[in-house]
Amino acid sequence: MNLMNKITLTACVALLSSCGSTDTSISTIPFAWEGFSMSTPKTWIVVDKAALPVTKNGTIALALTSTDIVSGYSNNMSILKERLAEAMSSKKYSIVNYALTTSAYADFVKLEEKAIAFEDKDESNLYIFEAKYNNTTPKQKFIQTSKVCGDTVYLITFGLGLTTGGTTKYEDLIKTFTCSK
């Protein structure tokens, strides 16, 4: 995924948000979409495609936003879908993507990196970081990883307010991502 896609995805996340949320629990529902399924927060709503930016490469497969707005901010999730030019594992893609991501944001601070396993036992790296889309947008907390399904990669990103507590509940949702046939 190129730098322009990362910037566009970040813009999408920034567009859906602006300051922090303090929710402490998530009620989830299974969500099936073209090419994948995943548990998602029950009260979050799908963002209309007309409201999403156009990406240079790939497409935004899904964007959800919280209905709870705290200080003008709503937590959100986006999944960017792109065909791979060459075969690559989920883990390798997440590492390469992260290396490119660090220069795509302002005030980037890495909080954590860890290995995760999806329900199908596929492994990837999960990154938690704080950053700004640019110098005029508020700083946010991001949780990001990737999942390769055949020749398609899905970049899964949660954009959260800085006041959001632990991220385990969002990490657990990411782990439910499953490729569809």
TIVO-2410 file (N, C-alpha, C; in nm, 3 decimals):
# residues 181
REC num residu      c1      c2      c3 atome chaine
REC   1      M   0.086  -0.116   0.000     N      A
REC   1      M   0.000   0.000   0.000    CA      A
REC   1      M   0.090   0.123   0.000     C      A
REC   2      N   0.058   0.218  -0.083     N      A
REC   2      N   0.145   0.334  -0.094    CA      A
REC   2      N   0.109   0.441   0.008     C      A
REC   3      L   0.196   0.539   0.017     N      A
REC   3      L   0.180   0.647   0.114    CA      A
REC   3      L   0.050   0.723   0.094     C      A
REC   4      M   0.009   0.743  -0.031     N      A
REC   4      M  -0.116   0.816  -0.058    CA      A
REC   4      M  -0.237   0.743   0.000     C      A
REC   5      N  -0.238   0.610  -0.011     N      A
REC   5      N  -0.348   0.533   0.049    CA      A
REC   5      N  -0.350   0.550   0.200     C      A
REC   6      K  -0.233   0.550   0.261     N      A
REC   6      K  -0.225   0.565   0.405    CA      A
REC   6      K  -0.279   0.701   0.448     C      A
REC   7      I  -0.242   0.803   0.372     N      A
REC   7      I  -0.289   0.937   0.402    CA      A
REC   7      I  -0.440   0.945   0.383     C      A
REC   8      T  -0.491   0.884   0.276     N      A
REC   8      T  -0.635   0.884   0.251    CA      A
REC   8      T  -0.709   0.809   0.360     C      A
REC   9      L  -0.656   0.693   0.402     N      A
REC   9      L  -0.720   0.617   0.510    CA      A
REC   9      L  -0.720   0.698   0.638     C      A
REC  10      T  -0.609   0.764   0.666     N      A
REC  10      T  -0.601   0.846   0.785    CA      A
REC  10      T  -0.700   0.961   0.777     C      A
REC  11      A  -0.715   1.019   0.658     N      A
REC  11      A  -0.812   1.127   0.640    CA      A
REC  11      A  -0.953   1.077   0.669     C      A
REC  12      C  -0.981   0.955   0.623     N      A
REC  12      C  -1.113   0.896   0.648    CA      A
REC  12      C  -1.136   0.881   0.798     C      A
REC  13      V  -1.035   0.829   0.867     N      A
REC  13      V  -1.047   0.812   1.012    CA      A
REC  13      V  -1.063   0.948   1.079     C      A
REC  14      A  -0.984   1.047   1.035     N      A
REC  14      A  -0.994   1.181   1.094    CA      A
REC  14      A  -1.129   1.244   1.063     C      A
REC  15      L  -1.181   1.220   0.942     N      A
REC  15      L  -1.310   1.273   0.903    CA      A
REC  15      L  -1.420   1.221   0.995     C      A
REC  16      L  -1.407   1.097   1.036     N      A
REC  16      L  -1.509   1.035   1.119    CA      A
REC  16      L  -1.498   1.074   1.265     C      A
REC  17      S  -1.392   1.148   1.300     N      A
REC  17      S  -1.368   1.176   1.441    CA      A
REC  17      S  -1.311   1.314   1.467     C      A
REC  18      S  -1.295   1.343   1.597     N      A
REC  18      S  -1.219   1.462   1.637    CA      A
REC  18      S  -1.172   1.476   1.781     C      A
REC  19      C  -1.217   1.409   1.885     N      A
REC  19      C  -1.161   1.422   2.022    CA      A
REC  19      C  -1.179   1.295   2.108     C      A
REC  20      G  -1.214   1.249   2.214     N      A
REC  20      G  -1.211   1.117   2.277    CA      A
REC  20      G  -1.338   1.065   2.334     C      A
REC  21      S  -1.343   0.936   2.353     N      A
REC  21      S  -1.459   0.868   2.410    CA      A
REC  21      S  -1.414   0.788   2.531     C      A
REC  22      T  -1.504   0.765   2.624     N      A
REC  22      T  -1.467   0.694   2.746    CA      A
REC  22      T  -1.548   0.567   2.766     C      A
REC  23      D  -1.605   0.508   2.661     N      A
REC  23      D  -1.685   0.387   2.679    CA      A
REC  23      D  -1.599   0.275   2.737     C      A
REC  24      T  -1.659   0.191   2.822     N      A
REC  24      T  -1.583   0.087   2.889    CA      A
REC  24      T  -1.624  -0.053   2.849     C      A
REC  25      S  -1.731  -0.069   2.773     N      A
REC  25      S  -1.772  -0.202   2.730    CA      A
REC  25      S  -1.827  -0.194   2.588     C      A
REC  26      I  -1.821  -0.307   2.521     N      A
REC  26      I  -1.871  -0.311   2.385    CA      A
REC  26      I  -1.963  -0.431   2.370     C      A
REC  27      S  -2.085  -0.406   2.326     N      A
REC  27      S  -2.175  -0.512   2.287    CA      A
REC  27      S  -2.154  -0.531   2.138     C      A
REC  28      T  -2.133  -0.655   2.095     N      A
REC  28      T  -2.097  -0.678   1.955    CA      A
REC  28      T  -2.201  -0.759   1.879     C      A
REC  29      I  -2.191  -0.750   1.747     N      A
REC  29      I  -2.272  -0.832   1.658    CA      A
REC  29      I  -2.182  -0.882   1.545     C      A
REC  30      P  -2.212  -0.999   1.490     N      A
REC  30      P  -2.136  -1.044   1.373    CA      A
REC  30      P  -2.175  -0.959   1.252     C      A
REC  31      F  -2.079  -0.928   1.171     N      A
REC  31      F  -2.102  -0.842   1.055    CA      A
REC  31      F  -2.039  -0.910   0.934     C      A
REC  32      A  -2.117  -0.941   0.833     N      A
REC  32      A  -2.065  -1.004   0.711    CA      A
REC  32      A  -2.066  -0.901   0.599     C      A
REC  33      W  -1.957  -0.893   0.528     N      A
REC  33      W  -1.941  -0.798   0.419    CA      A
REC  33      W  -1.881  -0.872   0.302     C      A
REC  34      E  -1.869  -0.809   0.190     N      A
REC  34      E  -1.812  -0.874   0.072    CA      A
REC  34      E  -1.664  -0.907   0.096     C      A
REC  35      G  -1.633  -1.037   0.104     N      A
REC  35      G  -1.496  -1.082   0.121    CA      A
REC  35      G  -1.453  -1.112   0.263     C      A
REC  36      F  -1.532  -1.071   0.363     N      A
REC  36      F  -1.491  -1.095   0.501    CA      A
REC  36      F  -1.609  -1.085   0.596     C      A
REC  37      S  -1.584  -1.131   0.718     N      A
REC  37      S  -1.680  -1.110   0.827    CA      A
REC  37      S  -1.599  -1.076   0.952     C      A
REC  38      M  -1.666  -1.013   1.047     N      A
REC  38      M  -1.598  -0.967   1.168    CA      A
REC  38      M  -1.703  -0.925   1.270     C      A
REC  39      S  -1.674  -0.944   1.397     N      A
REC  39      S  -1.762  -0.889   1.501    CA      A
REC  39      S  -1.735  -0.740   1.510     C      A
REC  40      T  -1.842  -0.663   1.520     N      A
REC  40      T  -1.829  -0.517   1.527    CA      A
REC  40      T  -1.914  -0.465   1.644     C      A
REC  41      P  -1.883  -0.344   1.690     N      A
REC  41      P  -1.966  -0.287   1.796    CA      A
REC  41      P  -2.112  -0.276   1.750     C      A
REC  42      K  -2.203  -0.324   1.831     N      A
REC  42      K  -2.345  -0.331   1.796    CA      A
REC  42      K  -2.407  -0.196   1.763     C      A
REC  43      T  -2.367  -0.093   1.834     N      A
REC  43      T  -2.429   0.038   1.815    CA      A
REC  43      T  -2.362   0.124   1.708     C      A
REC  44      W  -2.252   0.077   1.652     N      A
REC  44      W  -2.183   0.155   1.549    CA      A
REC  44      W  -2.258   0.143   1.418     C      A
REC  45      I  -2.252   0.247   1.337     N      A
REC  45      I  -2.326   0.248   1.211    CA      A
REC  45      I  -2.230   0.255   1.092     C      A
REC  46      V  -2.277   0.202   0.981     N      A
REC  46      V  -2.200   0.205   0.857    CA      A
REC  46      V  -2.199   0.347   0.802     C      A
REC  47      V  -2.082   0.393   0.765     N      A
REC  47      V  -2.069   0.526   0.704    CA      A
REC  47      V  -2.105   0.514   0.556     C      A
REC  48      D  -2.192   0.604   0.511     N      A
REC  48      D  -2.235   0.604   0.372    CA      A
REC  48      D  -2.115   0.620   0.278     C      A
REC  49      K  -2.110   0.538   0.174     N      A
REC  49      K  -1.998   0.544   0.080    CA      A
REC  49      K  -1.978   0.683   0.021     C      A
REC  50      A  -2.086   0.758   0.004     N      A
REC  50      A  -2.075   0.893  -0.052    CA      A
REC  50      A  -1.996   0.986   0.040     C      A
REC  51      A  -1.990   0.954   0.170     N      A
REC  51      A  -1.918   1.038   0.266    CA      A
REC  51      A  -1.771   1.001   0.278     C      A
REC  52      L  -1.730   0.893   0.211     N      A
REC  52      L  -1.592   0.846   0.222    CA      A
REC  52      L  -1.505   0.904   0.112     C      A
REC  53      P  -1.377   0.927   0.143     N      A
REC  53      P  -1.286   0.975   0.039    CA      A
REC  53      P  -1.255   0.864  -0.061     C      A
REC  54      V  -1.219   0.902  -0.180     N      A
REC  54      V  -1.177   0.806  -0.282    CA      A
REC  54      V  -1.029   0.779  -0.261     C      A
REC  55      T  -0.991   0.653  -0.261     N      A
REC  55      T  -0.850   0.618  -0.243    CA      A
REC  55      T  -0.783   0.606  -0.379     C      A
REC  56      K  -0.654   0.634  -0.382     N      A
REC  56      K  -0.578   0.624  -0.506    CA      A
REC  56      K  -0.565   0.478  -0.551     C      A
REC  57      N  -0.534   0.391  -0.457     N      A
REC  57      N  -0.526   0.247  -0.482    CA      A
REC  57      N  -0.614   0.177  -0.379     C      A
REC  58      G  -0.678   0.071  -0.419     N      A
REC  58      G  -0.765   0.001  -0.327    CA      A
REC  58      G  -0.893   0.079  -0.300     C      A
REC  59      T  -0.974   0.025  -0.213     N      A
REC  59      T  -1.101   0.088  -0.179    CA      A
REC  59      T  -1.128   0.073  -0.030     C      A
REC  60      I  -1.212   0.158   0.022     N      A
REC  60      I  -1.256   0.142   0.160    CA      A
REC  60      I  -1.369   0.039   0.156     C      A
REC  61      A  -1.339  -0.078   0.210     N      A
REC  61      A  -1.436  -0.188   0.208    CA      A
REC  61      A  -1.547  -0.164   0.310     C      A
REC  62      L  -1.512  -0.103   0.423     N      A
REC  62      L  -1.610  -0.080   0.528    CA      A
REC  62      L  -1.561   0.033   0.618     C      A
REC  63      A  -1.651   0.120   0.656     N      A
REC  63      A  -1.622   0.223   0.755    CA      A
REC  63      A  -1.741   0.229   0.851     C      A
REC  64      L  -1.711   0.220   0.979     N      A
REC  64      L  -1.813   0.227   1.084    CA      A
REC  64      L  -1.779   0.341   1.178     C      A
REC  65      T  -1.880   0.399   1.238     N      A
REC  65      T  -1.858   0.504   1.336    CA      A
REC  65      T  -1.950   0.483   1.455     C      A
REC  66      S  -1.901   0.521   1.570     N      A
REC  66      S  -1.979   0.512   1.692    CA      A
REC  66      S  -2.090   0.616   1.690     C      A
REC  67      T  -2.201   0.583   1.752     N      A
REC  67      T  -2.310   0.679   1.764    CA      A
REC  67      T  -2.289   0.769   1.885     C      A
REC  68      D  -2.196   0.732   1.972     N      A
REC  68      D  -2.165   0.813   2.090    CA      A
REC  68      D  -2.062   0.919   2.053     C      A
REC  69      I  -2.096   1.043   2.078     N      A
REC  69      I  -2.005   1.152   2.049    CA      A
REC  69      I  -1.969   1.219   2.180     C      A
REC  70      V  -1.840   1.224   2.208     N      A
REC  70      V  -1.789   1.287   2.329    CA      A
REC  70      V  -1.690   1.395   2.286     C      A
REC  71      S  -1.716   1.517   2.324     N      A
REC  71      S  -1.631   1.631   2.287    CA      A
REC  71      S  -1.613   1.640   2.135     C      A
REC  72      G  -1.719   1.612   2.061     N      A
REC  72      G  -1.714   1.621   1.916    CA      A
REC  72      G  -1.644   1.507   1.847     C      A
REC  73      Y  -1.613   1.400   1.919     N      A
REC  73      Y  -1.538   1.288   1.864    CA      A
REC  73      Y  -1.621   1.161   1.866     C      A
REC  74      S  -1.610   1.082   1.763     N      A
REC  74      S  -1.672   0.951   1.764    CA      A
REC  74      S  -1.569   0.849   1.720     C      A
REC  75      N  -1.552   0.745   1.803     N      A
REC  75      N  -1.461   0.636   1.768    CA      A
REC  75      N  -1.507   0.574   1.638     C      A
REC  76      N  -1.415   0.516   1.563     N      A
REC  76      N  -1.451   0.462   1.433    CA      A
REC  76      N  -1.358   0.350   1.391     C      A
REC  77      M  -1.397   0.280   1.285     N      A
REC  77      M  -1.318   0.173   1.228    CA      A
REC  77      M  -1.327   0.183   1.077     C      A
REC  78      S  -1.215   0.158   1.010     N      A
REC  78      S  -1.218   0.150   0.865    CA      A
REC  78      S  -1.137   0.030   0.821     C      A
REC  79      I  -1.181  -0.030   0.711     N      A
REC  79      I  -1.110  -0.143   0.652    CA      A
REC  79      I  -1.084  -0.108   0.506     C      A
REC  80      L  -0.957  -0.096   0.473     N      A
REC  80      L  -0.915  -0.067   0.337    CA      A
REC  80      L  -0.880  -0.199   0.269     C      A
REC  81      K  -0.928  -0.218   0.149     N      A
REC  81      K  -0.910  -0.342   0.074    CA      A
REC  81      K  -0.828  -0.313  -0.052     C      A
REC  82      E  -0.727  -0.398  -0.076     N      A
REC  82      E  -0.643  -0.378  -0.194    CA      A
REC  82      E  -0.590  -0.512  -0.244     C      A
REC  83      R  -0.581  -0.526  -0.375     N      A
REC  83      R  -0.521  -0.645  -0.435    CA      A
REC  83      R  -0.370  -0.639  -0.416     C      A
REC  84      L  -0.312  -0.753  -0.382     N      A
REC  84      L  -0.167  -0.760  -0.365    CA      A
REC  84      L  -0.099  -0.781  -0.500     C      A
REC  85      A   0.011  -0.713  -0.522     N      A
REC  85      A   0.089  -0.731  -0.645    CA      A
REC  85      A   0.171  -0.859  -0.639     C      A
REC  86      E   0.204  -0.901  -0.518     N      A
REC  86      E   0.280  -1.025  -0.497    CA      A
REC  86      E   0.230  -1.093  -0.371     C      A
REC  87      A   0.249  -1.224  -0.364     N      A
REC  87      A   0.204  -1.299  -0.247    CA      A
REC  87      A   0.279  -1.251  -0.123     C      A
REC  88      M   0.205  -1.236  -0.015     N      A
REC  88      M   0.263  -1.186   0.109    CA      A
REC  88      M   0.177  -1.234   0.225     C      A
REC  89      S   0.240  -1.262   0.338     N      A
REC  89      S   0.164  -1.304   0.457    CA      A
REC  89      S   0.104  -1.182   0.525     C      A
REC  90      S   0.005  -1.206   0.609     N      A
REC  90      S  -0.056  -1.098   0.687    CA      A
REC  90      S   0.050  -1.030   0.773     C      A
REC  91      K   0.135  -1.108   0.836     N      A
REC  91      K   0.238  -1.054   0.925    CA      A
REC  91      K   0.336  -0.966   0.848     C      A
REC  92      K   0.384  -1.014   0.734     N      A
REC  92      K   0.480  -0.936   0.656    CA      A
REC  92      K   0.416  -0.806   0.608     C      A
REC  93      Y   0.292  -0.814   0.561     N      A
REC  93      Y   0.224  -0.692   0.515    CA      A
REC  93      Y   0.211  -0.592   0.629     C      A
REC  94      S   0.173  -0.640   0.748     N      A
REC  94      S   0.155  -0.547   0.860    CA      A
REC  94      S   0.287  -0.479   0.897     C      A
REC  95      I   0.398  -0.550   0.888     N      A
REC  95      I   0.529  -0.492   0.920    CA      A
REC  95      I   0.567  -0.386   0.816     C      A
REC  96      V   0.550  -0.419   0.687     N      A
REC  96      V   0.580  -0.324   0.581    CA      A
REC  96      V   0.489  -0.202   0.590     C      A
REC  97      N   0.361  -0.225   0.611     N      A
REC  97      N   0.264  -0.116   0.624    CA      A
REC  97      N   0.301  -0.024   0.740     C      A
REC  98      Y   0.337  -0.082   0.853     N      A
REC  98      Y   0.373  -0.001   0.969    CA      A
REC  98      Y   0.495   0.087   0.938     C      A
REC  99      A   0.594   0.031   0.872     N      A
REC  99      A   0.713   0.108   0.837    CA      A
REC  99      A   0.676   0.230   0.753     C      A
REC 100      L   0.580   0.214   0.662     N      A
REC 100      L   0.535   0.326   0.579    CA      A
REC 100      L   0.445   0.422   0.658     C      A
REC 101      T   0.370   0.368   0.752     N      A
REC 101      T   0.276   0.448   0.831    CA      A
REC 101      T   0.347   0.552   0.917     C      A
REC 102      T   0.460   0.516   0.972     N      A
REC 102      T   0.528   0.605   1.067    CA      A
REC 102      T   0.559   0.742   1.006     C      A
REC 103      S   0.583   0.748   0.877     N      A
REC 103      S   0.614   0.876   0.814    CA      A
REC 103      S   0.490   0.945   0.755     C      A
REC 104      A   0.376   0.880   0.760     N      A
REC 104      A   0.254   0.936   0.701    CA      A
REC 104      A   0.175   1.023   0.799     C      A
REC 105      Y   0.213   1.023   0.925     N      A
REC 105      Y   0.141   1.096   1.029    CA      A
REC 105      Y   0.230   1.202   1.092     C      A
REC 106      A   0.169   1.300   1.156     N      A
REC 106      A   0.241   1.400   1.236    CA      A
REC 106      A   0.236   1.355   1.383     C      A
REC 107      D   0.333   1.393   1.460     N      A
REC 107      D   0.340   1.361   1.604    CA      A
REC 107      D   0.319   1.212   1.632     C      A
REC 108      F   0.381   1.128   1.553     N      A
REC 108      F   0.367   0.983   1.565    CA      A
REC 108      F   0.438   0.931   1.689     C      A
REC 109      V   0.365   0.854   1.772     N      A
REC 109      V   0.424   0.791   1.890    CA      A
REC 109      V   0.376   0.647   1.896     C      A
REC 110      K   0.470   0.554   1.883     N      A
REC 110      K   0.436   0.412   1.893    CA      A
REC 110      K   0.414   0.377   2.040     C      A
REC 111      L   0.299   0.316   2.068     N      A
REC 111      L   0.266   0.275   2.204    CA      A
REC 111      L   0.295   0.127   2.227     C      A
REC 112      E   0.263   0.046   2.127     N      A
REC 112      E   0.279  -0.099   2.145    CA      A
REC 112      E   0.279  -0.170   2.012     C      A
REC 113      E   0.351  -0.280   2.008     N      A
REC 113      E   0.352  -0.372   1.893    CA      A
REC 113      E   0.343  -0.512   1.949     C      A
REC 114      K   0.255  -0.592   1.893     N      A
REC 114      K   0.241  -0.730   1.942    CA      A
REC 114      K   0.195  -0.821   1.831     C      A
REC 115      A   0.227  -0.948   1.845     N      A
REC 115      A   0.179  -1.050   1.751    CA      A
REC 115      A   0.036  -1.085   1.791     C      A
REC 116      I  -0.049  -1.103   1.690     N      A
REC 116      I  -0.186  -1.148   1.716    CA      A
REC 116      I  -0.216  -1.266   1.624     C      A
REC 117      A  -0.314  -1.344   1.663     N      A
REC 117      A  -0.360  -1.455   1.580    CA      A
REC 117      A  -0.510  -1.438   1.556     C      A
REC 118      F  -0.548  -1.450   1.430     N      A
REC 118      F  -0.689  -1.446   1.394    CA      A
REC 118      F  -0.752  -1.581   1.427     C      A
REC 119      E  -0.884  -1.591   1.419     N      A
REC 119      E  -0.953  -1.714   1.451    CA      A
REC 119      E  -0.908  -1.832   1.365     C      A
REC 120      D  -0.861  -1.803   1.241     N      A
REC 120      D  -0.813  -1.910   1.153    CA      A
REC 120      D  -0.666  -1.944   1.177     C      A
REC 121      K  -0.608  -1.890   1.284     N      A
REC 121      K  -0.469  -1.912   1.327    CA      A
REC 121      K  -0.367  -1.835   1.244     C      A
REC 122      D  -0.409  -1.757   1.144     N      A
REC 122      D  -0.319  -1.671   1.069    CA      A
REC 122      D  -0.265  -1.566   1.166     C      A
REC 123      E  -0.136  -1.536   1.155     N      A
REC 123      E  -0.074  -1.440   1.245    CA      A
REC 123      E  -0.041  -1.310   1.174     C      A
REC 124      S  -0.046  -1.203   1.251     N      A
REC 124      S  -0.012  -1.070   1.201    CA      A
REC 124      S   0.048  -0.991   1.316     C      A
REC 125      N   0.099  -0.875   1.288     N      A
REC 125      N   0.142  -0.783   1.392    CA      A
REC 125      N   0.034  -0.678   1.409     C      A
REC 126      L   0.011  -0.639   1.533     N      A
REC 126      L  -0.085  -0.535   1.565    CA      A
REC 126      L  -0.007  -0.418   1.624     C      A
REC 127      Y  -0.038  -0.298   1.575     N      A
REC 127      Y   0.031  -0.178   1.620    CA      A
REC 127      Y  -0.068  -0.083   1.686     C      A
REC 128      I  -0.028  -0.027   1.798     N      A
REC 128      I  -0.107   0.075   1.866    CA      A
REC 128      I  -0.018   0.198   1.871     C      A
REC 129      F  -0.071   0.309   1.821     N      A
REC 129      F   0.008   0.431   1.819    CA      A
REC 129      F  -0.083   0.552   1.832     C      A
REC 130      E  -0.023   0.663   1.869     N      A
REC 130      E  -0.092   0.791   1.873    CA      A
REC 130      E  -0.032   0.877   1.763     C      A
REC 131      A  -0.117   0.955   1.697     N      A
REC 131      A  -0.068   1.040   1.589    CA      A
REC 131      A  -0.174   1.140   1.550     C      A
REC 132      K  -0.131   1.236   1.471     N      A
REC 132      K  -0.221   1.333   1.410    CA      A
REC 132      K  -0.219   1.311   1.260     C      A
REC 133      Y  -0.332   1.335   1.197     N      A
REC 133      Y  -0.337   1.329   1.051    CA      A
REC 133      Y  -0.245   1.436   0.992     C      A
REC 134      N  -0.250   1.554   1.049     N      A
REC 134      N  -0.158   1.662   1.012    CA      A
REC 134      N  -0.149   1.755   1.133     C      A
REC 135      N  -0.079   1.864   1.120     N      A
REC 135      N  -0.057   1.953   1.235    CA      A
REC 135      N  -0.181   2.029   1.280     C      A
REC 136      T  -0.290   2.024   1.204     N      A
REC 136      T  -0.411   2.096   1.244    CA      A
REC 136      T  -0.521   2.005   1.298     C      A
REC 137      T  -0.501   1.874   1.293     N      A
REC 137      T  -0.603   1.781   1.345    CA      A
REC 137      T  -0.563   1.734   1.484     C      A
REC 138      P  -0.660   1.692   1.564     N      A
REC 138      P  -0.628   1.645   1.700    CA      A
REC 138      P  -0.555   1.511   1.695     C      A
REC 139      K  -0.478   1.486   1.797     N      A
REC 139      K  -0.409   1.358   1.810    CA      A
REC 139      K  -0.510   1.251   1.845     C      A
REC 140      Q  -0.491   1.132   1.789     N      A
REC 140      Q  -0.580   1.019   1.813    CA      A
REC 140      Q  -0.498   0.896   1.848     C      A
REC 141      K  -0.567   0.796   1.898     N      A
REC 141      K  -0.506   0.665   1.921    CA      A
REC 141      K  -0.553   0.574   1.808     C      A
REC 142      F  -0.460   0.499   1.751     N      A
REC 142      F  -0.492   0.408   1.641    CA      A
REC 142      F  -0.452   0.266   1.679     C      A
REC 143      I  -0.533   0.171   1.635     N      A
REC 143      I  -0.502   0.029   1.646    CA      A
REC 143      I  -0.508  -0.022   1.503     C      A
REC 144      Q  -0.399  -0.086   1.456     N      A
REC 144      Q  -0.395  -0.121   1.314    CA      A
REC 144      Q  -0.325  -0.255   1.291     C      A
REC 145      T  -0.379  -0.332   1.200     N      A
REC 145      T  -0.318  -0.456   1.155    CA      A
REC 145      T  -0.367  -0.487   1.015     C      A
REC 146      S  -0.320  -0.596   0.960     N      A
REC 146      S  -0.366  -0.637   0.827    CA      A
REC 146      S  -0.396  -0.786   0.826     C      A
REC 147      K  -0.482  -0.825   0.732     N      A
REC 147      K  -0.518  -0.965   0.712    CA      A
REC 147      K  -0.521  -0.991   0.563     C      A
REC 148      V  -0.443  -1.090   0.520     N      A
REC 148      V  -0.439  -1.128   0.379    CA      A
REC 148      V  -0.537  -1.242   0.357     C      A
REC 149      C  -0.621  -1.224   0.255     N      A
REC 149      C  -0.718  -1.326   0.213    CA      A
REC 149      C  -0.691  -1.354   0.065     C      A
REC 150      G  -0.618  -1.461   0.036     N      A
REC 150      G  -0.583  -1.492  -0.103    CA      A
REC 150      G  -0.493  -1.385  -0.160     C      A
REC 151      D  -0.540  -1.316  -0.264     N      A
REC 151      D  -0.461  -1.210  -0.327    CA      A
REC 151      D  -0.507  -1.071  -0.286     C      A
REC 152      T  -0.584  -1.062  -0.178     N      A
REC 152      T  -0.637  -0.935  -0.129    CA      A
REC 152      T  -0.593  -0.913   0.015     C      A
REC 153      V  -0.553  -0.790   0.044     N      A
REC 153      V  -0.517  -0.755   0.181    CA      A
REC 153      V  -0.620  -0.656   0.235     C      A
REC 154      Y  -0.654  -0.673   0.361     N      A
REC 154      Y  -0.744  -0.583   0.432    CA      A
REC 154      Y  -0.665  -0.515   0.543     C      A
REC 155      L  -0.660  -0.384   0.540     N      A
REC 155      L  -0.594  -0.305   0.643    CA      A
REC 155      L  -0.702  -0.258   0.739     C      A
REC 156      I  -0.697  -0.307   0.861     N      A
REC 156      I  -0.801  -0.281   0.962    CA      A
REC 156      I  -0.749  -0.177   1.060     C      A
REC 157      T  -0.823  -0.066   1.072     N      A
REC 157      T  -0.779   0.044   1.158    CA      A
REC 157      T  -0.894   0.093   1.245     C      A
REC 158      F  -0.870   0.099   1.375     N      A
REC 158      F  -0.961   0.167   1.467    CA      A
REC 158      F  -0.900   0.303   1.498     C      A
REC 159      G  -0.981   0.409   1.490     N      A
REC 159      G  -0.941   0.543   1.531    CA      A
REC 159      G  -1.017   0.576   1.658     C      A
REC 160      L  -0.944   0.604   1.765     N      A
REC 160      L  -1.004   0.623   1.896    CA      A
REC 160      L  -0.959   0.755   1.957     C      A
REC 161      G  -1.042   0.811   2.040     N      A
REC 161      G  -1.004   0.931   2.113    CA      A
REC 161      G  -0.895   0.899   2.214     C      A
REC 162      L  -0.815   0.997   2.246     N      A
REC 162      L  -0.705   0.975   2.341    CA      A
REC 162      L  -0.754   0.937   2.479     C      A
REC 163      T  -0.877   0.973   2.513     N      A
REC 163      T  -0.930   0.939   2.645    CA      A
REC 163      T  -0.984   0.797   2.650     C      A
REC 164      T  -0.984   0.727   2.537     N      A
REC 164      T  -1.026   0.588   2.536    CA      A
REC 164      T  -0.929   0.509   2.621     C      A
REC 165      G  -0.982   0.431   2.713     N      A
REC 165      G  -0.898   0.353   2.803    CA      A
REC 165      G  -0.826   0.241   2.730     C      A
REC 166      G  -0.835   0.122   2.785     N      A
REC 166      G  -0.768   0.006   2.727    CA      A
REC 166      G  -0.818  -0.026   2.587     C      A
REC 167      T  -0.733  -0.089   2.511     N      A
REC 167      T  -0.767  -0.121   2.372    CA      A
REC 167      T  -0.798  -0.269   2.351     C      A
REC 168      T  -0.794  -0.348   2.456     N      A
REC 168      T  -0.814  -0.493   2.443    CA      A
REC 168      T  -0.944  -0.529   2.372     C      A
REC 169      K  -1.052  -0.457   2.403     N      A
REC 169      K  -1.180  -0.490   2.341    CA      A
REC 169      K  -1.177  -0.471   2.189     C      A
REC 170      Y  -1.102  -0.372   2.142     N      A
REC 170      Y  -1.089  -0.349   1.998    CA      A
REC 170      Y  -0.996  -0.452   1.935     C      A
REC 171      E  -0.891  -0.488   2.006     N      A
REC 171      E  -0.800  -0.592   1.959    CA      A
REC 171      E  -0.877  -0.725   1.944     C      A
REC 172      D  -0.962  -0.755   2.041     N      A
REC 172      D  -1.041  -0.878   2.035    CA      A
REC 172      D  -1.134  -0.878   1.914     C      A
REC 173      L  -1.192  -0.762   1.880     N      A
REC 173      L  -1.276  -0.753   1.760    CA      A
REC 173      L  -1.195  -0.780   1.635     C      A
REC 174      I  -1.076  -0.723   1.627     N      A
REC 174      I  -0.990  -0.745   1.509    CA      A
REC 174      I  -0.961  -0.894   1.491     C      A
REC 175      K  -0.938  -0.964   1.599     N      A
REC 175      K  -0.904  -1.106   1.591    CA      A
REC 175      K  -1.020  -1.189   1.534     C      A
REC 176      T  -1.143  -1.136   1.532     N      A
REC 176      T  -1.257  -1.210   1.477    CA      A
REC 176      T  -1.266  -1.198   1.325     C      A
REC 177      F  -1.182  -1.116   1.264     N      A
REC 177      F  -1.183  -1.097   1.118    CA      A
REC 177      F  -1.158  -1.231   1.050     C      A
REC 178      T  -1.250  -1.268   0.960     N      A
REC 178      T  -1.241  -1.396   0.889    CA      A
REC 178      T  -1.262  -1.371   0.740     C      A
REC 179      C  -1.181  -1.435   0.659     N      A
REC 179      C  -1.196  -1.426   0.513    CA      A
REC 179      C  -1.319  -1.506   0.469     C      A
REC 180      S  -1.393  -1.451   0.373     N      A
REC 180      S  -1.506  -1.524   0.315    CA      A
REC 180      S  -1.462  -1.581   0.181     C      A
REC 181      K  -1.533  -1.681   0.140     N      A
REC 181      K  -1.499  -1.742   0.009    CA      A
REC 181      K  -1.587  -1.690  -0.098     C      A
***
